[in-house]
């Protein structure tokens, strides 16, 4: 399955969605829509977050599922949190 691109290959700025299509009834909606912040994260981060939710937010359980140490899982979560914060306030990071 293809991964949804979130940044422009030419200038590296965030992409927006312009058209949505229902393949069943062929309804089309046009406009300019921002991609959700979750979708803008790297696929690996998205997968980690989904696993974290399935583990009921337990880092201990995540460590067991991923066969990693608790501190490694904690560090990974901290890195994702930082990326989310940076994505929320891109102007502050210039």
Secondary structure, DSSP 8 states (H G I E B T S, - for coil): ------B-TTT--B-EEEEEE-TTT--EEEEEEE--HHHHS-HHHHHHHHHHHHTTT-HHHHHHHHT--HHHHHHHHHHHHHHHHHHHTGGGG-
